[in-house]
Amino acid sequence: MIVSANELKIKGVSFIDKLLKKYNEIFITFRGKKKFVVLSIDEYEKLKEAELEKIIRQAENDYTSGKVIKETADEHFKRLGI
């Protein structure tokens, strides 16, 4: 669903709440171009969870393929220049 910023301004947040009951996401346009996306908290949390799962899988793949550096915290900070 696409809503203009002006329409949001006129109709308010309750309008967005109503739309979110029908659509998973709402695009807010500004001067005719998509500028923002509004999601319900549930949809947002699903996306964040999927993102975290992807990061964990990548870390596991890096570990099993040997793409890791084993070092102490001090060695790590020194390597990072901290």
NORURBEL-V707462 format. One record per residue. N is the residue number from 1. PHI is phi in radians with two decimals (none if undefined). Layout:
N | PHI
N | PHI
This chain:
1 | none
2 | -2.04
3 | -2.28
4 | -1.38
5 | -1.04
6 | -1.15
7 | -1.10
8 | -1.09
9 | -1.05
10 | -1.30
11 | -1.59
12 | 1.44
13 | -1.19
14 | -1.08
15 | -1.12
16 | -1.09
17 | -1.00
18 | -1.09
19 | -1.15
20 | -1.14
21 | -1.27
22 | -1.81
23 | -2.11
24 | -1.29
25 | -2.55
26 | -2.25
27 | -1.63
28 | -1.75
29 | -1.75
30 | -2.32
31 | 0.96
32 | 1.44
33 | -2.07
34 | -1.08
35 | -2.13
36 | -2.40
37 | -2.18
38 | -1.94
39 | -2.20
40 | -1.23
41 | -1.02
42 | -1.03
43 | -1.13
44 | -1.06
45 | -1.12
46 | -1.09
47 | -1.13
48 | -1.13
49 | -1.13
50 | -1.10
51 | -1.11
52 | -1.13
53 | -1.07
54 | -1.11
55 | -1.13
56 | -1.13
57 | -1.04
58 | -1.12
59 | -1.11
60 | -1.10
61 | -1.10
62 | -1.06
63 | -1.15
64 | -1.21
65 | -1.61
66 | 1.40
67 | -1.53
68 | -2.34
69 | -2.07
70 | -1.69
71 | -2.75
72 | -1.31
73 | -1.06
74 | -1.07
75 | -1.11
76 | -1.11
77 | -1.09
78 | -1.12
79 | -1.10
80 | -1.46
81 | 1.35
82 | -1.74
